[in-house]
């Protein structure tokens, strides 16, 4: 049996049919322009018909997806797996993907900014963004990311020129939230992190949104986020495809 990917059709860029002996048995959605910047290709979604599962179609489709992304000059792959999806988790693990980060979300309401929290002025914002860009890129390189894709991911994370300025408690405690997503959270203590999460929730609620999300690259703020009502939604996985 031959499994291949075929473009789904005009106007459906990045969407491919998974075909077995020429017949569609599922689909996959790919993009080289994901949230981690240039150089990282994404498998956004993959689905195989229930009657055709456990026959290796998804595995072959993901390997073919990697070849497509290599052809688009990507040197790294990423996959988004819904929290608790054991079958998808087993698949990415079998193909050599490693855990990268988790996306969590929590409901929000406007409660007012906590005492001591204020918005940064423009000069503070510029200085903080430059320092955070350097720090985050260095952390990614230390985790094994190639320098170019590490820099691209760090820049994509902080490239929101129209977003409101970050909020700070001072002394390195900063939260930046835009469009219902916490772009960055740095806090020297759990108490500072909890205060900044409340601030992010308030800001998000005043924008008319009902929940705020955060991507955690490690467990540094995991306990504080859980205590603040955040629940896991998605696990991100990645691997180099040089």
C-alpha positions in Angstrom: 0.0 0.0 0.0 1.4 3.4 -1.0 0.6 6.5 1.2 1.2 9.9 -0.3 0.3 13.6 0.2 -1.6 15.5 -2.4 -2.5 19.2 -2.4 -6.2 19.5 -1.4 -6.9 22.0 -4.1 -6.9 25.7 -5.2 -7.4 28.1 -2.4 -6.4 25.6 0.3 -2.7 26.5 0.7 -0.9 24.1 3.1 -3.8 21.6 3.2 -3.0 18.2 1.8 -5.0 15.0 1.4 -3.5 11.8 2.8 -4.0 9.3 0.1 -3.7 5.5 0.2 -3.4 4.0 -3.3 -4.8 7.2 -4.7 -7.9 7.3 -2.3 -8.2 10.0 0.3 -8.0 8.6 3.9 -7.4 11.9 5.8 -5.8 15.2 5.7 -3.0 17.3 7.1 -2.5 21.1 7.4 1.0 22.5 7.1 2.6 25.9 7.2 6.1 27.3 7.1 4.8 30.6 8.7 3.9 29.5 12.2 4.2 31.4 15.5 7.8 30.6 16.0 9.1 32.5 13.0 10.9 31.7 9.9 12.7 28.3 9.6 10.2 26.3 11.6 7.5 24.3 9.7 4.3 23.4 11.5 2.0 20.5 11.4 -1.1 22.3 12.6 -3.6 19.4 12.2 -3.6 15.8 11.0 -6.6 13.5 10.7 -7.1 10.0 9.4 -10.5 8.4 8.9 -11.4 6.2 11.9 -11.7 3.1 9.6 -8.1 3.7 8.3 -6.3 4.3 11.6 -3.4 2.1 12.9 -2.2 1.4 9.4 0.8 3.8 9.4 -0.9 6.5 7.2 -0.3 9.3 9.8 3.3 8.3 10.3 4.1 8.4 6.5 2.1 11.6 6.1 4.2 13.3 8.8 7.5 12.2 7.3 6.2 13.5 3.9 5.3 16.8 5.6 8.9 17.1 6.9 10.1 16.7 3.3 7.7 19.4 2.1 9.0 21.8 4.8 12.6 21.0 4.0 11.8 22.1 0.4 10.5 25.4 1.9 13.9 25.9 3.7 12.7 25.0 7.1 15.3 23.4 9.4 13.0 22.5 12.2 9.5 21.0 12.6 6.8 21.7 15.2 3.6 19.9 16.0 0.6 21.1 18.1 -1.0 18.2 20.0 -4.2 18.7 22.1 -3.6 18.0 25.8 -4.4 14.4 26.6 -4.4 13.1 23.0 -2.4 9.9 23.7 -2.5 8.6 20.1 -1.0 11.8 18.7 1.5 12.0 21.5 2.7 8.5 20.8 3.0 9.3 17.1 5.2 12.4 17.5 7.4 10.7 20.1 7.9 7.7 17.8 9.0 10.1 15.1 11.6 11.8 17.3 9.8 14.9 18.4 10.7 16.2 21.8 8.4 18.2 24.2 8.9 21.9 23.7 6.3 23.9 25.6 2.7 23.9 26.8 -0.2 26.3 26.1 -2.6 26.9 29.1 -5.6 29.1 29.3 -7.8 30.6 32.1 -11.1 32.5 32.3 -10.7 36.2 33.1 -12.6 39.1 34.6 -11.9 42.8 35.1 -10.9 43.2 38.7 -8.6 46.3 38.4 -4.9 46.3 38.2 -3.2 44.9 41.3 -1.5 47.5 43.5 2.0 48.4 42.3 1.5 47.2 38.7 2.0 49.9 36.1 2.5 50.1 32.3 6.0 50.6 31.0 6.9 53.9 29.3 8.3 53.7 25.7 12.0 53.8 26.7 11.4 51.0 29.3 9.6 48.9 26.7 12.4 49.2 24.2 15.1 48.3 26.7 13.1 45.4 28.1 12.3 44.0 24.6 16.0 44.1 23.6 17.1 42.3 26.8 14.2 39.8 26.6 15.0 39.0 23.0 18.6 38.3 23.9 17.7 36.2 26.9 15.1 34.1 25.1 17.3 33.4 22.1 20.1 32.4 24.4 17.8 30.0 26.2 16.7 28.4 22.9 20.3 28.0 21.8 21.2 26.3 25.1 18.3 23.9 24.5 19.8 22.9 21.2 18.1 25.2 18.7 20.2 26.5 15.8 21.1 30.1 16.1 19.1 31.3 13.1 15.8 29.6 14.1 16.3 30.6 17.8 16.7 34.2 16.8 13.6 33.9 14.5 11.5 32.4 17.3 12.6 35.0 19.8 11.8 37.8 17.3 8.4 36.4 16.4 7.5 36.2 20.1 8.3 39.9 20.7 7.3 41.3 17.3 4.0 43.0 18.3 4.6 46.7 17.6 0.9 47.7 17.9 0.4 45.8 21.2 0.0 47.7 24.5 3.2 48.1 26.4 4.2 45.5 29.0 3.2 45.9 32.7 5.7 45.8 35.5 6.1 45.5 39.2 9.7 46.6 38.9 12.8 44.6 39.7 12.5 42.3 36.7 8.8 41.5 37.2 7.2 42.0 33.8 4.1 40.6 32.0 3.2 41.4 28.4 -0.3 40.5 27.2 -1.9 41.2 23.8 -5.0 39.8 22.1 -5.7 37.4 24.9 -2.2 35.9 24.9 0.6 36.4 27.5 3.6 37.0 25.3 6.1 37.0 28.1 6.1 36.6 31.9 9.2 37.2 34.0 9.0 37.3 37.8 11.7 36.8 40.5 9.2 35.3 42.9 5.9 33.2 42.7 4.1 36.0 44.4 5.2 38.5 41.7 4.1 36.0 39.0 0.7 35.6 40.6 0.2 39.4 40.7 1.2 39.8 37.1 -1.1 37.0 36.0 -4.0 38.9 37.7 -2.9 42.0 35.9 -2.9 40.1 32.6 -6.4 38.8 33.3 -7.7 42.2 34.0 -6.2 43.7 30.9 -7.6 40.9 28.8 -11.1 41.2 30.2 -11.2 45.0 29.6 -10.5 44.1 25.9 -13.8 42.2 25.8 -12.1 38.7 25.8 -13.2 35.9 28.1 -9.9 34.0 28.6 -6.2 34.5 28.5 -3.6 32.0 27.3 0.1 31.5 28.1 2.8 29.3 26.5 5.1 27.8 29.2 8.5 26.6 27.9 9.3 24.9 31.2 7.8 24.5 34.7 9.1 27.7 36.2 5.6 29.3 36.5 3.6 26.1 36.1 2.5 25.9 39.7 1.5 29.6 39.9 -0.5 29.3 36.7 -2.3 26.3 37.9 -3.2 28.1 41.1 -4.5 31.0 39.0 -6.9 28.7 37.2 -4.9 28.0 34.1 -5.6 24.6 32.5 -3.5 22.8 29.8 -4.9 23.0 26.3 -2.0 22.1 23.9 1.4 20.5 24.0 3.9 21.7 21.4 6.6 19.3 20.1 9.6 19.9 17.9 12.6 18.4 16.2 15.4 19.5 13.8 15.0 18.3 10.2 18.5 19.2 8.9 
